[in-house]
């Protein structure tokens, strides 16, 4: 069921219901901390819908990598800016 730009699914259309352990809105890629990118408000972190997408919620998404490997400090003898 395609949506127009800016539209969101209703709770009934997506099977919005209490989560019973495991997947929930709070651990879904579409969750923004206070709502959902694809389901109409209100959205609670302890609920679930048929469109659950495992991943980090958008409000807590990790920043883009800087290109510097983690744990690589400054080379020996290098001076900071």
Secondary structure, 3 states (H helix, E strand, C coil): CCCCCCCCECHHHHCCEECCCCCCHHHECCECCCCECCECCCCCCCEECCCCCECCCHHHCCCCCCCCCCCCCCCCCCCCC
